[in-house]
Amino acid sequence: MQTTRANSLDEIYLTLNPDPLETQEEIDAFYRKELNEARGGDKIGRLQLGLERAFKQGIFFKGCLMGHPGVGKSTELTRLIQKVNNKFSVIRFDVRTDLNPSSFNPLDVLLLMMIEVTKKTGMPIAEGGAGKKPSSKMLQEILDWFATEKTIRISAGEAAIAVSAGAGVKEDSLWDKVLGLFASLKGDIKYSHIRKKEITEYRLARTTNLIEVANRLLNECNQYLREVSDRDWLFIGEDFDKAGIPVQSLESLFITYANIFAELDTHLIFNLPISLYSSPKAIQLPFPHEESLIIPDTPVFNEDRSPNAKGRQAIREVLAVRVDPNLFEIDTIERLIVASGGNLRDLFSMTNYAADTAILRESDNGKISNEDVTIAINNMRTEYERRLGGSSDGESEIVYPDKADLMKRIYDGDKDAQIPTRILYMLLNCRAVQDFNGWLGVHPLVVDLLNAQGRIPDGAQGVIPGGTT
């Protein structure tokens, strides 16, 4: 990512990259504390406090960070890692790259954690590891757990995972066998859509036993790390909020099999979709309420639909450090900010689209015009309209008229409409409804759509209160 501000239309795509800020250089260049100030404070400070207290007390911290995609959760977690690096060594994993996002099951996550902590612990100290492999006894226990799958795999007509008995062999050979097993497992996890149902069911039936094995491994690896660095391992699981991850998979992982994480002897933080917190089943989440923190959306309107100057200015600051404001014609930045609903990913997407439109029309002044912005906003509005179609939560179809009725009630300020329901869950999941610090609102682009359908009336002088027009 380019860390200097874009000074021409051709450079905008380099600085408006939607990827999280991952390095200190990127954070120094682009991070703006005004954003957290506008949305009610720095939640990372609370996670830091909880982690440090858990470390001091010798207990395990279990927490989650929630919010819509695009509010900056991964960037905030990068900041957290920097703040606690004197007490924790972090293992980050991503549901999109390390698992199969469309078909993972709860034990896939646990197995991935076991694989990563084993490999990391065995790495040299200079590379962030403990410089010590798990004991022969522990390695053998891992091999033994998977060796029992041989019979069930044969009956399921599936190739066996590369695992063989290791009794009596040298420790280095055991280590090689476990590394071979883990290589096979990572492929099994990544391509779980082709895994036979019998294997998944067999593993889930042995969950309790696997948790026991995992805890002995985690405690041993943590002990080795403490001995060389006085740190604990901390797992951070990311991108469970991204589009394309089935609701059923999330509920299975964090609600049905919540005991997996509640019983693990390790520190862990997951970033979750804010919709899951508004699910009727949210009370079953395995994270203590005080450690379930929300990064709310950045408001561009107040609850009464008047402009929120603080929120808009914070977003303007984020854009200004990435793109020279002189590349925009008058009022275009404000229009993009409002249409984004305060969501940085949407803001960057629309700005990139508008910049490309200006390039393709060969802008004579090298600036983004109001016409370019209108095209970008219309394109994003169409995307929001597409998300609002009929959808299923695994129980029954949720039709658009029911969604529209609830959005109208939220728009009108009906507090009862904020009580968690299946429909609200779906609306938050598609970002049609936004979560601000203590209240819900309808996204400005969706307000436009409701107005076009006659569900929300025009305001004075043709202005749609809370919309983009």
Secondary structure, DSSP 4 states (H G I P E B T S, - for coil): ---S-B-SGGGHHHH---SPP-SHHHHHHH--THHHHHTTS-HHHHHHHHHHHHHHHT---EEEEE--TTS-HHHHHHHHHHHSTTTEEEEEEEHHHHS-TTT--HHHHHHHHHHHHHHHHHS-GGGTS-S-PPPHHHHHHHHHHHHTHHHHHHHHT-PPPS----TT--HHHHHHHHHHHHHHHHHHHHTGGGS-HHHHHHHHHTHHHHHHHHHHHHHHHHHHHHHHHS-EEEEEEE-TTSTTS-HHHHHIIIIITTHHHHH-SSEEEEEE-HHHHTSTTGGG-SS-GGGEEE-PPPPSB-TTS-B-HHHHHHHHHHHHTTB-GGGB-TTHHHHHHHHHTT-HHHHHHHHHHHHHHHHHTT-TTSSB-HHHHHHHHHHHHHHHHHHTS-EE-SSSEE-HHHHHHHHHHHHTT-GGGGS--HHHHHHHHTTSEEEETTEEEE-HHHHHHHHHTTSS---GGG--TTS--
